[in-house]
Amino acid sequence: MKIKFKKLLLVILTILVLGFLIPQSLKMPVKDATIKSYSQDSYWFFPWGKSVTHKGVDIFAKKGTPVYSSTYGIVIFKGQIEMGGNVVLVLGPKWRLHYYAHLDRITTKQFSFITMNSQLGTVGTTGNAVGKLAHLHYTIRTIIPYLWRFDRTHQGWKKMFYLNPIPYLNQNFSKTN
C-alpha cells in the first residue's frame, strides 16, 4: 500500500512540476483589439460592484466580434454564471485559469484541447454587463497561490490568486511596434 501511495504522489508531483515548465505566451483574445480597446488602470480597480474589486481587464469591441483563446490549454468549463453571463474557463500552462466572460455566444466545446487560434465565442453583454457597452472580461487566475503577491490593499490577499493580464496584452503591441 505504501509503495502505491508513493508512486501516486510521485506522479502527481511530476505533473505539477511539468505544468510549471510549460512555456506560456499570450495573445490578445479579441479580434482586431488594440491597446486603446482597454484601460491600463482597470486591473484591481476598487470599488467595483458586487465583486468589490475588478480582478481582470475589460476589452471593448463591437458585439459579435470573435473571441479567441489567449493561450493553448483545455476548456474546463463553458456555460452561464450570474455575474459573468456566458463564460469559458481554460486551463493553460503554469496551472493558470483564463476566464472569458460576458460572451454573446459560446462556440467552443467543453473539455476540448485548444490553441491560440481556437475561437471560444463572441463579445457580448451577458451577466452583469447587460445594458453596458459590449466587451470581454478577461482574467488570469492561478490555482496555486503566489504568496508573495499578498498585500494590504482592499482584498489584497486575493492577489495571491490573480495575475494582471494587462502587461501580457501590452506585449502583443510592443512586439509589432
Secondary structure, DSSP 4 states (H G I P E B T S, - for coil): -HHHHHHHHHHHHHHHHHHHHS------SBTT--GGGS-TT-TTEEEEGGGEEE-SEEEE--TT-EEE-SS-EEEEEEEEETTTEEEEEEEEGGGEEEEEEEESEE-S-TT-EE-TT-EEEE-B--GGGTTS--EEEEEEEESS--GGG--SSTTGGGGGGEE-HHHHHHHHHHHH-
